[in-house]
Amino acid sequence: MLDVLSALHALRRPRLLIRAARIGQGDYRRTVHLQRHLGIGPLPCPGAALMQLMEIEAEMNAQRKRRAAGYSAARHVDILIAIMAEARILRATHPGQNDA
């Protein structure tokens, strides 16, 4: 878990993307968001979900940097919302390990 949170802490993204994701966290619904991004099936635990979401986000960020035609800022923000919310859930379920 610490490795995932350490990797998350090291992420550097444009301020506007992060601000938009923070604003959107209040509307996060785990079942809906994870099924949209990870596909239909049993929901993974927060740590596994976070790892998968970070892989998706890394690809989205690469598309953003390449200025790819298929890049969607809205989808990128939605994935960042899910990452922030899953990290919050993970920290809440492992309270003694918050300081990565």
GUTI-582289 format. One record per residue: residue in one letter; z, y, x of N, C-alpha, C in turn; residue number from 1. Coordinates in nm, 4 decimals, decimal comma. Layout:
<sites>
{aa: A&npz: Z&npy: Y&npx: X&capz: Z&capy: Y&capx: X&cpz: Z&cpy: Y&cpx: X&i: NUM} $
...
</sites>
This chain:
<sites>
{aa: M&npz: 0,0000&npy: -0,1187&npx: 0,0811&capz: 0,0000&capy: 0,0000&capx: 0,0000&cpz: 0,0000&cpy: 0,1258&cpx: 0,0859&i: 1} $
{aa: L&npz: 0,0743&npy: 0,1242&npx: 0,1938&capz: 0,0819&capy: 0,2422&capx: 0,2784&cpz: -0,0536&cpy: 0,2775&cpx: 0,3373&i: 2} $
{aa: D&npz: -0,1340&npy: 0,1773&npx: 0,3719&capz: -0,2657&capy: 0,2049&capx: 0,4275&cpz: -0,3544&cpy: 0,2762&cpx: 0,3267&i: 3} $
{aa: V&npz: -0,3489&npy: 0,2336&npx: 0,2010&capz: -0,4294&capy: 0,2963&capx: 0,0966&cpz: -0,3856&cpy: 0,4407&cpx: 0,0767&i: 4} $
{aa: L&npz: -0,2562&npy: 0,4638&npx: 0,0684&capz: -0,2063&capy: 0,5998&capx: 0,0495&cpz: -0,2317&cpy: 0,6862&cpx: 0,1725&i: 5} $
{aa: S&npz: -0,2265&npy: 0,6274&npx: 0,2915&capz: -0,2577&capy: 0,7023&capx: 0,4134&cpz: -0,4038&cpy: 0,7442&cpx: 0,4139&i: 6} $
{aa: A&npz: -0,4909&npy: 0,6526&npx: 0,3749&capz: -0,6334&capy: 0,6847&capx: 0,3673&cpz: -0,6580&cpy: 0,7935&cpx: 0,2632&i: 7} $
{aa: L&npz: -0,5890&npy: 0,7846&npx: 0,1534&capz: -0,6021&capy: 0,8858&capx: 0,0487&cpz: -0,5546&cpy: 1,0219&cpx: 0,0993&i: 8} $
{aa: H&npz: -0,4440&npy: 1,0221&npx: 0,1698&capz: -0,3894&capy: 1,1472&capx: 0,2236&cpz: -0,4861&cpy: 1,2116&cpx: 0,3234&i: 9} $
{aa: A&npz: -0,5655&npy: 1,1304&npx: 0,3916&capz: -0,6582&capy: 1,1810&capx: 0,4924&cpz: -0,7890&cpy: 1,2337&cpx: 0,4328&i: 10} $
{aa: L&npz: -0,8137&npy: 1,2087&npx: 0,3037&capz: -0,9375&capy: 1,2563&capx: 0,2414&cpz: -0,9436&cpy: 1,4085&cpx: 0,2429&i: 11} $
{aa: R&npz: -1,0590&npy: 1,4611&npx: 0,2746&capz: -1,0817&capy: 1,6052&capx: 0,2706&cpz: -1,2058&cpy: 1,6290&cpx: 0,1850&i: 12} $
{aa: R&npz: -1,1851&npy: 1,6966&npx: 0,0742&capz: -1,2941&capy: 1,7248&capx: -0,0182&cpz: -1,2925&cpy: 1,8731&cpx: -0,0530&i: 13} $
{aa: P&npz: -1,4040&npy: 1,9253&npx: -0,1024&capz: -1,4077&capy: 2,0670&capx: -0,1400&cpz: -1,2979&cpy: 2,1022&cpx: -0,2410&i: 14} $
{aa: R&npz: -1,2425&npy: 2,2186&npx: -0,2234&capz: -1,1311&capy: 2,2644&capx: -0,3058&cpz: -1,1648&cpy: 2,2624&cpx: -0,4548&i: 15} $
{aa: L&npz: -1,2869&npy: 2,2987&npx: -0,4905&capz: -1,3251&capy: 2,3030&capx: -0,6316&cpz: -1,3201&cpy: 2,1641&cpx: -0,6951&i: 16} $
{aa: L&npz: -1,3663&npy: 2,0617&npx: -0,6232&capz: -1,3596&capy: 1,9242&capx: -0,6750&cpz: -1,2145&cpy: 1,8823&cpx: -0,6975&i: 17} $
{aa: I&npz: -1,1294&npy: 1,9121&npx: -0,6021&capz: -0,9885&capy: 1,8729&capx: -0,6121&cpz: -0,9195&cpy: 1,9473&cpx: -0,7259&i: 18} $
{aa: R&npz: -0,9462&npy: 2,0754&npx: -0,7383&capz: -0,8841&capy: 2,1525&capx: -0,8476&cpz: -0,9271&cpy: 2,0999&cpx: -0,9834&i: 19} $
{aa: A&npz: -1,0552&npy: 2,0698&npx: -0,9972&capz: -1,1046&capy: 2,0163&capx: -1,1244&cpz: -1,0393&cpy: 1,8821&cpx: -1,1555&i: 20} $
{aa: A&npz: -1,0240&npy: 1,7980&npx: -1,0542&capz: -0,9614&capy: 1,6671&capx: -1,0748&cpz: -0,8144&cpy: 1,6822&cpx: -1,1128&i: 21} $
{aa: R&npz: -0,7452&npy: 1,7741&npx: -1,0509&capz: -0,6041&capy: 1,7961&capx: -1,0857&cpz: -0,5902&cpy: 1,8411&cpx: -1,2309&i: 22} $
{aa: I&npz: -0,6786&npy: 1,9275&npx: -1,2738&capz: -0,6752&capy: 1,9745&capx: -1,4125&cpz: -0,7010&cpy: 1,8585&cpx: -1,5084&i: 23} $
{aa: G&npz: -0,7916&npy: 1,7691&npx: -1,4714&capz: -0,8284&capy: 1,6585&capx: -1,5586&cpz: -0,7299&cpy: 1,5435&cpx: -1,5638&i: 24} $
{aa: Q&npz: -0,6323&npy: 1,5404&npx: -1,4758&capz: -0,5373&capy: 1,4284&capx: -1,4727&cpz: -0,4616&cpy: 1,4094&cpx: -1,6031&i: 25} $
{aa: G&npz: -0,4385&npy: 1,5158&npx: -1,6755&capz: -0,3642&capy: 1,5053&capx: -1,8005&cpz: -0,4353&cpy: 1,4218&cpx: -1,9057&i: 26} $
{aa: D&npz: -0,5667&npy: 1,4109&npx: -1,8937&capz: -0,6458&capy: 1,3340&capx: -1,9900&cpz: -0,6748&cpy: 1,1921&cpx: -1,9416&i: 27} $
{aa: Y&npz: -0,6167&npy: 1,1519&npx: -1,8293&capz: -0,6448&capy: 1,0191&capx: -1,7740&cpz: -0,5900&cpy: 0,9097&cpx: -1,8641&i: 28} $
{aa: R&npz: -0,6764&npy: 0,8151&npx: -1,8970&capz: -0,6391&capy: 0,6961&capx: -1,9730&cpz: -0,6864&cpy: 0,5766&cpx: -1,8912&i: 29} $
{aa: R&npz: -0,5920&npy: 0,5054&npx: -1,8349&capz: -0,6207&capy: 0,3989&capx: -1,7386&cpz: -0,7246&cpy: 0,2996&cpx: -1,7892&i: 30} $
{aa: T&npz: -0,7056&npy: 0,2487&npx: -1,9095&capz: -0,7973&capy: 0,1479&capx: -1,9631&cpz: -0,9392&cpy: 0,2025&cpx: -1,9728&i: 31} $
{aa: V&npz: -0,9531&npy: 0,3195&npx: -2,0283&capz: -1,0858&capy: 0,3788&capx: -2,0480&cpz: -1,1508&cpy: 0,4135&cpx: -1,9147&i: 32} $
{aa: H&npz: -1,0790&npy: 0,4838&npx: -1,8290&capz: -1,1367&capy: 0,5288&capx: -1,7026&cpz: -1,1724&cpy: 0,4126&cpx: -1,6100&i: 33} $
{aa: L&npz: -1,0810&npy: 0,3172&npx: -1,5955&capz: -1,1099&capy: 0,2076&capx: -1,5026&cpz: -1,2234&cpy: 0,1201&cpx: -1,5522&i: 34} $
{aa: Q&npz: -1,2301&npy: 0,0953&npx: -1,6816&capz: -1,3418&capy: 0,0155&capx: -1,7322&cpz: -1,4737&cpy: 0,0892&cpx: -1,7124&i: 35} $
{aa: R&npz: -1,4729&npy: 0,2198&npx: -1,7263&capz: -1,5953&capy: 0,2975&capx: -1,7061&cpz: -1,6417&cpy: 0,2892&cpx: -1,5607&i: 36} $
{aa: H&npz: -1,5485&npy: 0,2942&npx: -1,4669&capz: -1,5864&capy: 0,2982&capx: -1,3255&cpz: -1,5921&cpy: 0,1616&cpx: -1,2579&i: 37} $
{aa: L&npz: -1,5066&npy: 0,0692&npx: -1,3007&capz: -1,4989&capy: -0,0607&capx: -1,2333&cpz: -1,5632&cpy: -0,1728&cpx: -1,3133&i: 38} $
{aa: G&npz: -1,5992&npy: -0,1473&npx: -1,4373&capz: -1,6616&capy: -0,2498&capx: -1,5196&cpz: -1,5614&cpy: -0,3173&cpx: -1,6115&i: 39} $
{aa: I&npz: -1,6157&npy: -0,3942&npx: -1,7012&capz: -1,5328&capy: -0,4630&capx: -1,8001&cpz: -1,4705&cpy: -0,5856&cpx: -1,7354&i: 40} $
{aa: G&npz: -1,3484&npy: -0,6112&npx: -1,7714&capz: -1,2735&capy: -0,7241&capx: -1,7182&cpz: -1,1275&cpy: -0,6864&cpx: -1,7139&i: 41} $
{aa: P&npz: -1,0462&npy: -0,7751&npx: -1,6616&capz: -0,9034&capy: -0,7426&capx: -1,6529&cpz: -0,8815&cpy: -0,6249&cpx: -1,5570&i: 42} $
{aa: L&npz: -0,7908&npy: -0,5381&npx: -1,5945&capz: -0,7626&capy: -0,4224&capx: -1,5099&cpz: -0,6896&cpy: -0,4665&cpx: -1,3834&i: 43} $
{aa: P&npz: -0,7335&npy: -0,4177&npx: -1,2677&capz: -0,6639&capy: -0,4525&capx: -1,1433&cpz: -0,5321&cpy: -0,3765&cpx: -1,1325&i: 44} $
{aa: C&npz: -0,4467&npy: -0,4221&npx: -1,0435&capz: -0,3225&capy: -0,3498&capx: -1,0169&cpz: -0,3596&cpy: -0,2141&cpx: -0,9554&i: 45} $
{aa: P&npz: -0,2694&npy: -0,1179&npx: -0,9585&capz: -0,3023&capy: 0,0160&capx: -0,9083&cpz: -0,3538&cpy: 0,0186&cpx: -0,7639&i: 46} $
{aa: G&npz: -0,2966&npy: -0,0630&npx: -0,6760&capz: -0,3425&capy: -0,0641&capx: -0,5370&cpz: -0,4860&cpy: -0,1109&cpx: -0,5239&i: 47} $
{aa: A&npz: -0,5199&npy: -0,2192&npx: -0,5929&capz: -0,6567&capy: -0,2717&capx: -0,5885&cpz: -0,7539&cpy: -0,1743&cpx: -0,6542&i: 48} $
{aa: A&npz: -0,7129&npy: -0,1158&npx: -0,7651&capz: -0,7979&capy: -0,0180&capx: -0,8334&cpz: -0,8235&cpy: 0,1015&cpx: -0,7428&i: 49} $
{aa: L&npz: -0,7198&npy: 0,1467&npx: -0,6758&capz: -0,7320&capy: 0,2617&capx: -0,5870&cpz: -0,8301&cpy: 0,2331&cpx: -0,4739&i: 50} $
{aa: M&npz: -0,8237&npy: 0,1143&npx: -0,4162&capz: -0,9166&capy: 0,0789&capx: -0,3085&cpz: -1,0608&cpy: 0,0797&cpx: -0,3586&i: 51} $
{aa: Q&npz: -1,0847&npy: 0,0209&npx: -0,4758&capz: -1,2199&capy: 0,0181&capx: -0,5314&cpz: -1,2692&cpy: 0,1589&cpx: -0,5638&i: 52} $
{aa: L&npz: -1,1828&npy: 0,2385&npx: -0,6225&capz: -1,2203&capy: 0,3762&capx: -0,6557&cpz: -1,2514&cpy: 0,4572&cpx: -0,5306&i: 53} $
{aa: M&npz: -1,1771&npy: 0,4349&npx: -0,4240&capz: -1,2021&capy: 0,5082&capx: -0,2999&cpz: -1,3365&cpy: 0,4702&cpx: -0,2387&i: 54} $
{aa: E&npz: -1,3767&npy: 0,3438&npx: -0,2543&capz: -1,5092&capy: 0,3027&capx: -0,2073&cpz: -1,6189&cpy: 0,3728&cpx: -0,2871&i: 55} $
{aa: I&npz: -1,6017&npy: 0,3778&npx: -0,4180&capz: -1,6988&capy: 0,4462&capx: -0,5038&cpz: -1,7040&cpy: 0,5949&cpx: -0,4687&i: 56} $
{aa: E&npz: -1,5867&npy: 0,6549&npx: -0,4493&capz: -1,5803&capy: 0,7974&capx: -0,4175&cpz: -1,6456&cpy: 0,8272&cpx: -0,2834&i: 57} $
{aa: A&npz: -1,6295&npy: 0,7389&npx: -0,1867&capz: -1,6922&capy: 0,7602&capx: -0,0556&cpz: -1,8441&cpy: 0,7651&cpx: -0,0693&i: 58} $
{aa: E&npz: -1,8990&npy: 0,6783&npx: -0,1524&capz: -2,0435&capy: 0,6805&capx: -0,1764&cpz: -2,0839&cpy: 0,8082&cpx: -0,2492&i: 59} $
{aa: M&npz: -2,0030&npy: 0,8493&npx: -0,3471&capz: -2,0323&capy: 0,9743&capx: -0,4187&cpz: -2,0297&cpy: 1,0927&cpx: -0,3216&i: 60} $
{aa: N&npz: -1,9339&npy: 1,0937&npx: -0,2317&capz: -1,9245&capy: 1,2028&capx: -0,1353&cpz: -2,0438&cpy: 1,2023&cpx: -0,0399&i: 61} $
{aa: A&npz: -2,0884&npy: 1,0837&npx: -0,0014&capz: -2,2072&capy: 1,0749&capx: 0,0838&cpz: -2,3292&cpy: 1,1301&cpx: 0,0102&i: 62} $
{aa: Q&npz: -2,3412&npy: 1,0987&npx: -0,1182&capz: -2,4514&capy: 1,1537&capx: -0,1984&cpz: -2,4419&cpy: 1,3061&cpx: -0,2058&i: 63} $
{aa: R&npz: -2,3212&npy: 1,3559&npx: -0,2230&capz: -2,3009&capy: 1,5015&capx: -0,2293&cpz: -2,3456&cpy: 1,5673&cpx: -0,1000&i: 64} $
{aa: K&npz: -2,3054&npy: 1,5101&npx: 0,0120&capz: -2,3407&capy: 1,5679&capx: 0,1417&cpz: -2,4908&cpy: 1,5611&cpx: 0,1691&i: 65} $
{aa: R&npz: -2,5553&npy: 1,4542&npx: 0,1199&capz: -2,7009&capy: 1,4399&capx: 0,1363&cpz: -2,7783&cpy: 1,5243&cpx: 0,0364&i: 66} $
{aa: R&npz: -2,7061&npy: 1,5812&npx: -0,0598&capz: -2,7683&capy: 1,6546&capx: -0,1697&cpz: -2,8661&cpy: 1,5654&cpx: -0,2449&i: 67} $
{aa: A&npz: -2,8228&npy: 1,4421&npx: -0,2680&capz: -2,9057&capy: 1,3422&capx: -0,3357&cpz: -2,9323&cpy: 1,3848&cpx: -0,4798&i: 68} $
{aa: A&npz: -3,0519&npy: 1,3561&npx: -0,5260&capz: -3,0910&capy: 1,3934&capx: -0,6625&cpz: -3,0037&cpy: 1,3246&cpx: -0,7667&i: 69} $
{aa: G&npz: -2,9562&npy: 1,2051&npx: -0,7387&capz: -2,8766&capy: 1,1302&capx: -0,8348&cpz: -2,7282&cpy: 1,1644&cpx: -0,8356&i: 70} $
{aa: Y&npz: -2,6879&npy: 1,2584&npx: -0,7510&capz: -2,5462&capy: 1,2952&capx: -0,7439&cpz: -2,5029&cpy: 1,3665&cpx: -0,8709&i: 71} $
{aa: S&npz: -2,3857&npy: 1,3274&npx: -0,9212&capz: -2,3282&capy: 1,3913&capx: -1,0395&cpz: -2,1891&cpy: 1,4439&cpx: -1,0042&i: 72} $
{aa: A&npz: -2,1752&npy: 1,5759&npx: -1,0047&capz: -2,0443&capy: 1,6356&capx: -0,9765&cpz: -1,9429&cpy: 1,5949&cpx: -1,0830&i: 73} $
{aa: A&npz: -1,9871&npy: 1,5835&npx: -1,2072&capz: -1,8960&capy: 1,5435&capx: -1,3154&cpz: -1,8424&cpy: 1,4030&cpx: -1,2919&i: 74} $
{aa: R&npz: -1,9281&npy: 1,3105&npx: -1,2506&capz: -1,8826&capy: 1,1739&capx: -1,2221&cpz: -1,7897&cpy: 1,1737&cpx: -1,1010&i: 75} $
{aa: H&npz: -1,8222&npy: 1,2538&npx: -1,0010&capz: -1,7385&capy: 1,2620&capx: -0,8816&cpz: -1,5980&cpy: 1,3095&cpx: -0,9197&i: 76} $
{aa: V&npz: -1,5898&npy: 1,4124&npx: -1,0024&capz: -1,4598&capy: 1,4621&capx: -1,0478&cpz: -1,3876&cpy: 1,3547&cpx: -1,1276&i: 77} $
{aa: D&npz: -1,4593&npy: 1,2835&npx: -1,2135&capz: -1,3978&capy: 1,1782&capx: -1,2942&cpz: -1,3384&cpy: 1,0685&cpx: -1,2058&i: 78} $
{aa: I&npz: -1,4072&npy: 1,0349&npx: -1,0987&capz: -1,3559&capy: 0,9343&capx: -1,0052&cpz: -1,2339&cpy: 0,9891&cpx: -0,9308&i: 79} $
{aa: L&npz: -1,2387&npy: 1,1150&npx: -0,8917&capz: -1,1226&capy: 1,1759&capx: -0,8257&cpz: -1,0020&cpy: 1,1812&cpx: -0,9190&i: 80} $
{aa: I&npz: -1,0250&npy: 1,2062&npx: -1,0470&capz: -0,9159&capy: 1,2030&capx: -1,1453&cpz: -0,8514&cpy: 1,0654&cpx: -1,1447&i: 81} $
{aa: A&npz: -0,9347&npy: 0,9616&npx: -1,1506&capz: -0,8826&capy: 0,8244&capx: -1,1516&cpz: -0,8072&cpy: 0,7933&cpx: -1,0224&i: 82} $
{aa: I&npz: -0,8587&npy: 0,8381&npx: -0,9093&capz: -0,7914&capy: 0,8148&capx: -0,7813&cpz: -0,6538&cpy: 0,8806&cpx: -0,7800&i: 83} $
{aa: M&npz: -0,6475&npy: 1,0054&npx: -0,8208&capz: -0,5189&capy: 1,0761&capx: -0,8215&cpz: -0,4192&cpy: 1,0096&cpx: -0,9156&i: 84} $
{aa: A&npz: -0,4659&npy: 0,9698&npx: -1,0318&capz: -0,3766&capy: 0,9069&capx: -1,1297&cpz: -0,3296&cpy: 0,7696&cpx: -1,0825&i: 85} $
{aa: E&npz: -0,4192&npy: 0,6902&npx: -1,0251&capz: -0,3803&capy: 0,5581&capx: -0,9755&cpz: -0,2842&cpy: 0,5710&cpx: -0,8578&i: 86} $
{aa: A&npz: -0,3037&npy: 0,6712&npx: -0,7733&capz: -0,2101&capy: 0,6939&capx: -0,6625&cpz: -0,0724&cpy: 0,7307&cpx: -0,7163&i: 87} $
{aa: R&npz: -0,0688&npy: 0,8113&npx: -0,8210&capz: 0,0587&capy: 0,8480&capx: -0,8831&cpz: 0,1280&cpy: 0,7242&cpx: -0,9391&i: 88} $
{aa: I&npz: 0,0525&npy: 0,6363&npx: -1,0051&capz: 0,1086&capy: 0,5121&capx: -1,0596&cpz: 0,1599&cpy: 0,4239&cpx: -0,9461&i: 89} $
{aa: L&npz: 0,0819&npy: 0,4126&npx: -0,8393&capz: 0,1211&capy: 0,3298&capx: -0,7252&cpz: 0,2498&cpy: 0,3814&cpx: -0,6616&i: 90} $
{aa: R&npz: 0,2595&npy: 0,5112&npx: -0,6447&capz: 0,3817&capy: 0,5691&capx: -0,5872&cpz: 0,5018&cpy: 0,5455&cpx: -0,6782&i: 91} $
{aa: A&npz: 0,4801&npy: 0,5525&npx: -0,8087&capz: 0,5899&capy: 0,5322&capx: -0,9045&cpz: 0,6390&cpy: 0,3882&cpx: -0,9041&i: 92} $
{aa: T&npz: 0,5498&npy: 0,2934&npx: -0,8759&capz: 0,5892&capy: 0,1528&capx: -0,8755&cpz: 0,6457&cpy: 0,1087&cpx: -0,7413&i: 93} $
{aa: H&npz: 0,6327&npy: 0,1923&npx: -0,6387&capz: 0,6881&capy: 0,1646&capx: -0,5056&cpz: 0,7639&cpy: 0,2885&cpx: -0,4582&i: 94} $
{aa: P&npz: 0,8743&npy: 0,3230&npx: -0,5241&capz: 0,9417&capy: 0,4507&capx: -0,4973&cpz: 0,9938&cpy: 0,4692&cpx: -0,3554&i: 95} $
{aa: G&npz: 1,0302&npy: 0,3652&npx: -0,2858&capz: 1,0849&capy: 0,3801&capx: -0,1513&cpz: 0,9799&cpy: 0,3983&cpx: -0,0445&i: 96} $
{aa: Q&npz: 0,8513&npy: 0,3898&npx: -0,0816&capz: 0,7436&capy: 0,3941&capx: 0,0165&cpz: 0,6516&cpy: 0,5129&cpx: -0,0056&i: 97} $
{aa: N&npz: 0,7007&npy: 0,6197&npx: -0,0627&capz: 0,6174&capy: 0,7354&capx: -0,0939&cpz: 0,5698&cpy: 0,8104&cpx: 0,0287&i: 98} $
{aa: D&npz: 0,6437&npy: 0,8095&npx: 0,1345&capz: 0,6072&capy: 0,8862&capx: 0,2528&cpz: 0,5223&cpy: 0,8020&cpx: 0,3452&i: 99} $
{aa: A&npz: 0,3913&npy: 0,8151&npx: 0,3313&capz: 0,2973&capy: 0,7370&capx: 0,4124&cpz: 0,2703&cpy: 0,8060&cpx: 0,5426&i: 100} $
</sites>
